[in-house]
Amino acid sequence: MKAQDLMTYNVQTCSPETNLAAVASMMWENDCGVLPVVDEQAKPVGILTDRDIAIALGTRNQQASEIQAADVMSHTLHSVVPSDDIHTALKLMRREKVHRLPVLDDNGNVAGILSLNDVALEAHPIGTKAPGLNYEDVVGTLKALCEHRHPLVKPLQAAATA
């Protein structure tokens, strides 16, 4: 199974100058939680998630219409190509702790988005004769994404060391 078999086509994008109010509106209208940010040549230069918007608005004393995508987008872009094996994409999601990957065509333009949701909906129970993805593939990726980036100190351990 390839990324192109599961990816979402007709992906909405925004420019670095698009304000967060417009981005949030696009996400709402298109039922998505991520927009690739593209330059004038339609080449991806970053990615913006609904979480990025929430954090930006919660930590700045500015209106959404006053903040540009470039101010809060991630400049690190992890991507796959349509012909990449789905397990390769899952390994990348696990390693980079991302829920979604832009799928780039041969010209480096956004051809689609592969999300963990797309993958989960295609997975089959372990032991079935269905080829491709199984629940273990999805759960393993989800577990990796759920790991805390900053280790948490358990309250009892903190009290014992105080």
Backbone bond lengths (Angstrom), bond angles and torsions (degrees), N, CA, C in turn:
res aa  C-N    CA-C-N  psi(-1)  N-CA   C-N-CA  omega(-1)  CA-C   N-CA-C  phi
1 M - - - 1.436 - - 1.531 108.04 -
2 K 1.306 115.93 138.06 1.460 123.34 -175.59 1.526 111.04 -111.00
3 A 1.317 115.76 161.31 1.469 120.90 178.08 1.524 110.61 -56.53
4 Q 1.319 117.25 -38.76 1.467 121.02 -178.91 1.525 112.91 -64.36
5 D 1.323 117.42 -20.70 1.466 120.98 179.55 1.527 112.17 -74.89
6 L 1.325 117.36 -23.23 1.467 121.05 -175.20 1.519 114.46 -119.35
7 M 1.313 117.24 -15.23 1.467 119.71 -173.27 1.522 111.83 -67.08
8 T 1.317 114.55 157.35 1.451 122.56 173.24 1.524 107.80 -87.91
9 Y 1.312 115.29 128.72 1.469 121.17 178.10 1.528 109.15 -92.81
10 N 1.307 117.33 176.72 1.472 123.11 177.69 1.528 111.51 54.22
11 V 1.311 115.44 52.00 1.460 122.12 -177.11 1.528 110.23 -77.44
12 Q 1.318 114.75 135.03 1.462 120.80 173.86 1.522 108.39 -76.69
13 T 1.321 116.32 145.65 1.461 122.05 176.07 1.524 108.29 -132.05
14 C 1.317 114.92 168.21 1.462 120.01 173.83 1.521 107.97 -137.78
15 S 1.311 115.69 169.59 1.460 120.71 176.86 1.525 109.13 -97.64
16 P 1.312 117.92 165.37 1.468 120.05 177.03 1.532 112.24 -59.72
17 E 1.325 117.44 -26.23 1.462 121.75 -177.68 1.531 113.49 -85.88
18 T 1.318 118.20 -9.37 1.466 121.04 -179.72 1.521 109.05 -63.87
19 N 1.336 116.63 133.21 1.466 118.64 -179.67 1.528 110.55 -81.28
20 L 1.319 115.60 159.54 1.462 120.85 -174.30 1.518 113.19 -66.13
21 A 1.319 118.83 -26.83 1.465 120.20 175.45 1.528 109.75 -64.16
22 A 1.319 116.56 -43.72 1.465 120.62 178.46 1.529 110.82 -67.43
23 V 1.331 116.93 -39.99 1.469 121.07 178.47 1.527 110.04 -61.86
24 A 1.330 116.82 -47.53 1.468 120.30 -179.72 1.524 110.59 -61.17
25 S 1.300 116.78 -39.31 1.466 120.73 177.63 1.528 111.11 -62.98
26 M 1.327 117.11 -43.10 1.470 121.22 178.19 1.526 110.55 -62.55
27 M 1.332 116.23 -41.54 1.466 119.66 179.16 1.522 110.74 -63.88
28 W 1.319 116.64 -42.86 1.464 120.96 179.60 1.533 110.68 -62.86
29 E 1.321 116.75 -49.32 1.463 121.96 -177.15 1.525 112.98 -64.78
30 N 1.335 116.68 -28.87 1.458 120.89 -176.23 1.523 113.43 -107.39
31 D 1.342 116.85 8.70 1.458 122.35 177.19 1.528 111.74 50.00
32 C 1.325 115.29 53.07 1.460 119.99 179.12 1.517 109.43 -137.52
33 G 1.312 116.28 160.36 1.456 121.60 -178.56 1.507 113.11 -116.65
34 V 1.330 116.13 13.02 1.461 120.23 -178.16 1.525 109.23 -151.79
35 L 1.329 114.85 143.96 1.464 120.59 172.46 1.519 108.37 -133.32
36 P 1.327 117.17 126.09 1.456 118.19 169.17 1.532 108.73 -66.41
37 V 1.308 115.98 141.71 1.455 121.71 177.14 1.529 106.30 -101.39
38 V 1.332 116.50 123.34 1.463 120.92 -174.51 1.529 110.93 -119.87
39 D 1.338 114.81 152.89 1.463 120.38 177.85 1.527 110.59 -86.51
40 E 1.333 116.62 -170.25 1.461 121.62 -176.81 1.525 112.96 -63.53
41 Q 1.322 117.13 -24.47 1.466 121.61 178.46 1.530 112.07 -93.03
42 A 1.318 116.95 11.25 1.474 124.23 -179.71 1.526 112.49 66.54
43 K 1.324 117.03 23.56 1.465 121.99 176.14 1.527 108.38 -91.77
44 P 1.322 117.56 134.87 1.465 119.52 -179.92 1.525 111.99 -67.73
45 V 1.334 114.62 133.82 1.466 120.98 178.60 1.528 111.09 -120.02
46 G 1.323 116.74 -4.19 1.452 121.15 179.60 1.511 110.39 176.85
47 I 1.320 114.57 -175.39 1.460 120.04 179.73 1.525 107.95 -143.25
48 L 1.324 115.67 144.64 1.456 121.82 -176.41 1.516 108.63 -129.16
49 T 1.331 116.18 126.21 1.462 120.78 -178.97 1.523 110.60 -109.35
50 D 1.333 114.37 163.97 1.462 119.32 175.75 1.530 110.39 -61.22
51 R 1.309 117.48 -32.27 1.470 120.92 176.93 1.522 110.94 -66.17
52 D 1.334 116.98 -40.03 1.469 120.34 176.81 1.532 110.37 -57.95
53 I 1.322 116.03 -41.44 1.461 120.64 179.83 1.531 109.98 -65.24
54 A 1.335 116.39 -47.34 1.466 120.12 -178.70 1.527 111.45 -60.28
55 I 1.316 117.43 -44.49 1.468 120.92 179.98 1.530 110.28 -65.35
56 A 1.323 116.70 -43.25 1.470 120.15 -179.78 1.524 111.07 -61.13
57 L 1.306 116.84 -45.09 1.463 119.66 -178.10 1.527 111.94 -72.10
58 G 1.310 117.06 -28.42 1.457 120.37 179.06 1.513 114.28 -80.84
59 T 1.327 116.75 -16.30 1.462 119.38 -175.60 1.525 113.42 -115.37
60 R 1.313 117.15 -1.04 1.468 120.83 179.60 1.522 109.16 -121.95
61 N 1.251 115.78 149.91 1.459 120.18 177.24 1.535 108.51 -96.36
62 Q 1.344 115.06 59.20 1.455 121.29 -178.15 1.523 109.69 -138.77
63 Q 1.309 115.01 154.53 1.457 121.53 173.76 1.527 108.92 -77.15
64 A 1.322 116.78 153.18 1.466 121.79 178.30 1.522 111.16 -57.26
65 S 1.315 117.11 -34.93 1.468 120.82 -179.09 1.527 112.72 -71.35
66 E 1.336 117.56 -11.11 1.465 122.18 -179.05 1.530 112.88 -98.00
67 I 1.318 117.43 -6.83 1.465 121.50 -176.20 1.527 108.80 -111.08
68 Q 1.314 116.86 129.75 1.460 121.36 179.26 1.527 110.96 -91.42
69 A 1.316 115.01 154.50 1.463 121.30 177.87 1.523 111.08 -53.52
70 A 1.321 117.18 -40.74 1.469 121.54 -178.58 1.525 112.60 -60.14
71 D 1.341 116.51 -25.43 1.458 120.39 -178.32 1.522 113.25 -72.90
72 V 1.320 117.49 -23.54 1.468 119.56 -173.54 1.532 114.41 -130.51
73 M 1.314 117.91 -5.91 1.469 120.13 -177.89 1.520 110.61 -69.36
74 S 1.317 114.78 157.46 1.455 120.67 172.13 1.520 107.38 -84.58
75 H 1.323 115.24 129.18 1.464 119.38 178.91 1.521 111.57 -85.58
76 T 1.313 116.21 -12.45 1.455 120.95 177.51 1.518 108.07 -86.03
77 L 1.300 116.15 120.11 1.459 120.95 -175.83 1.525 109.23 -117.14
78 H 1.307 115.87 114.21 1.458 121.80 175.09 1.525 106.08 -99.56
79 S 1.319 116.84 128.48 1.462 119.51 -174.66 1.517 111.20 -144.18
80 V 1.322 114.30 167.89 1.455 122.56 174.32 1.525 107.43 -130.70
81 V 1.328 115.53 171.13 1.465 121.09 173.88 1.523 107.71 -108.43
82 P 1.328 117.89 159.74 1.470 120.55 -175.43 1.521 114.43 -53.96
83 S 1.325 117.83 -33.02 1.461 120.75 -175.73 1.528 113.76 -85.73
84 D 1.332 117.99 -3.31 1.469 120.38 178.71 1.523 110.47 -63.88
85 D 1.323 115.22 140.27 1.454 121.32 176.57 1.519 109.45 -64.64
86 I 1.305 116.73 143.78 1.469 121.41 -176.92 1.530 111.30 -62.27
87 H 1.322 117.46 -32.36 1.466 119.94 178.62 1.528 111.17 -69.48
88 T 1.323 117.30 -31.99 1.462 121.27 174.41 1.528 109.52 -64.26
89 A 1.325 116.54 -42.47 1.466 121.13 178.05 1.529 110.62 -63.44
90 L 1.324 117.59 -41.91 1.462 120.88 179.34 1.533 111.31 -63.93
91 K 1.321 116.99 -39.48 1.472 120.02 177.03 1.523 110.43 -61.86
92 L 1.333 116.51 -40.65 1.461 120.25 178.52 1.529 110.69 -65.54
93 M 1.325 117.23 -42.13 1.468 120.71 177.00 1.526 110.59 -59.62
94 R 1.335 116.60 -44.16 1.467 120.48 -179.81 1.524 110.86 -63.91
95 R 1.308 116.07 -48.34 1.464 120.43 -176.01 1.532 111.70 -64.06
96 E 1.328 116.69 -42.56 1.466 120.54 -175.16 1.529 113.28 -94.83
97 K 1.340 116.10 -3.57 1.466 122.28 178.51 1.528 111.72 56.45
98 V 1.320 115.18 52.80 1.466 121.65 177.45 1.522 109.47 -123.58
99 H 1.322 115.42 144.45 1.464 121.68 -179.86 1.525 112.66 -88.21
100 R 1.331 115.96 -16.88 1.457 119.67 -174.21 1.517 109.76 -141.91
101 L 1.335 115.02 144.91 1.459 120.78 178.55 1.524 109.59 -128.15
102 P 1.330 117.94 127.38 1.458 118.34 169.86 1.531 109.15 -64.10
103 V 1.311 115.73 143.61 1.458 121.83 175.61 1.523 105.44 -108.52
104 L 1.335 116.22 117.62 1.456 121.38 -174.92 1.523 111.29 -103.74
105 D 1.324 115.78 138.29 1.461 120.39 179.03 1.524 110.37 -79.88
106 D 1.322 116.88 -176.00 1.472 121.90 -176.87 1.526 112.96 -62.23
107 N 1.331 116.97 -23.00 1.461 121.44 179.71 1.528 112.58 -92.28
108 G 1.335 116.88 0.39 1.451 120.70 -179.69 1.516 113.68 83.20
109 N 1.337 117.15 12.48 1.465 121.78 177.10 1.524 109.75 -91.70
110 V 1.317 115.91 158.16 1.458 121.22 -179.86 1.526 109.45 -72.71
111 A 1.337 115.55 117.16 1.467 121.44 177.56 1.520 110.93 -98.78
112 G 1.342 116.25 -22.01 1.452 120.12 -178.20 1.515 110.71 179.44
113 I 1.321 114.63 -175.95 1.473 122.88 175.28 1.518 106.98 -131.31
114 L 1.313 116.09 133.16 1.455 121.59 173.61 1.515 107.11 -106.91
115 S 1.325 116.98 119.04 1.464 120.50 -178.89 1.518 110.04 -113.28
116 L 1.324 114.61 158.76 1.457 119.61 175.38 1.524 109.72 -61.29
117 N 1.329 117.56 -31.69 1.468 120.57 175.56 1.523 111.08 -59.80
118 D 1.343 116.98 -45.08 1.463 121.09 178.78 1.522 110.38 -57.61
119 V 1.318 115.43 -43.19 1.462 121.60 -178.14 1.527 110.75 -67.96
120 A 1.327 116.96 -45.98 1.466 120.80 -177.94 1.523 111.34 -60.66
121 L 1.306 117.42 -38.68 1.459 120.60 -178.89 1.525 112.62 -68.57
122 E 1.313 117.35 -19.44 1.462 121.75 -179.47 1.526 113.06 -95.14
123 A 1.316 117.99 -14.46 1.468 122.22 -174.29 1.524 112.13 -70.44
124 H 1.323 114.23 151.39 1.462 122.30 -179.49 1.532 109.82 -122.12
125 P 1.329 117.50 154.25 1.468 119.53 177.10 1.528 111.77 -58.66
126 I 1.318 115.57 146.84 1.466 121.02 176.24 1.526 107.44 -63.54
127 G 1.317 115.91 139.07 1.453 120.54 178.41 1.524 113.62 96.59
128 T 1.332 116.85 -13.42 1.463 117.84 175.96 1.516 107.95 -79.62
129 K 1.286 116.54 162.38 1.455 120.42 -177.78 1.526 112.00 -86.69
130 A 1.330 117.06 5.93 1.459 120.39 179.93 1.525 109.63 -68.10
131 P 1.320 117.73 130.64 1.468 120.07 179.28 1.529 111.41 -76.65
132 G 1.304 115.72 165.70 1.457 119.73 173.31 1.505 113.83 94.06
133 L 1.295 116.06 -125.77 1.459 122.69 -173.07 1.512 112.51 -85.00
134 N 1.323 115.49 145.72 1.461 119.30 171.56 1.520 109.26 -126.65
135 Y 1.317 115.93 170.94 1.460 121.32 -176.70 1.526 111.72 -57.56
136 E 1.329 117.15 -35.92 1.462 120.22 -179.21 1.525 111.40 -61.85
137 D 1.343 117.30 -37.83 1.464 120.89 177.12 1.525 110.68 -59.44
138 V 1.308 115.66 -44.97 1.466 121.10 -177.25 1.521 111.03 -71.68
139 V 1.320 117.32 -46.64 1.468 120.48 -177.73 1.522 110.35 -64.86
140 G 1.314 117.88 -39.28 1.464 120.26 177.87 1.522 111.60 -60.64
141 T 1.319 115.96 -41.20 1.468 119.86 177.88 1.516 110.62 -68.63
142 L 1.320 116.85 -44.56 1.459 120.71 179.79 1.529 111.45 -60.63
143 K 1.332 116.96 -41.79 1.471 120.39 178.42 1.526 110.70 -60.60
144 A 1.321 117.06 -42.07 1.461 120.33 179.24 1.525 111.15 -64.10
145 L 1.328 116.83 -37.81 1.455 120.48 179.70 1.527 111.89 -71.24
146 C 1.318 116.41 -29.21 1.464 120.78 -176.64 1.520 113.28 -81.43
147 E 1.321 118.46 -13.40 1.456 120.14 179.54 1.521 109.33 -60.53
148 H 1.318 115.99 138.33 1.460 120.53 179.81 1.518 109.87 -69.31
149 R 1.306 115.78 135.56 1.459 120.33 178.56 1.521 110.93 -72.79
150 H 1.324 115.27 -30.82 1.461 121.08 178.28 1.522 106.57 -114.74
151 P 1.314 118.02 115.92 1.467 119.18 -177.95 1.523 111.39 -55.06
152 L 1.296 115.09 136.79 1.458 121.14 179.06 1.522 109.53 -93.61
153 V 1.311 116.34 138.54 1.461 121.24 174.76 1.513 106.47 -90.97
154 K 1.312 116.78 125.86 1.451 120.77 179.52 1.526 109.27 -70.23
155 P 1.323 117.94 140.39 1.475 121.03 -176.75 1.524 113.79 -52.67
156 L 1.337 119.22 -41.42 1.452 120.58 -178.85 1.517 111.75 -68.01
157 Q 1.337 116.59 -36.67 1.454 119.41 177.66 1.521 110.77 -66.91
158 A 1.328 116.90 -39.56 1.451 120.80 179.69 1.524 110.89 -64.51
159 A 1.335 116.69 -41.17 1.464 120.60 179.87 1.525 111.17 -66.81
160 A 1.324 117.39 -36.63 1.469 121.96 -178.20 1.519 111.17 -68.74
161 T 1.335 117.37 -31.32 1.446 119.78 -177.97 1.520 113.06 -90.54
162 A 1.325 116.54 -6.27 1.480 119.98 -177.31 1.512 112.11 -81.57
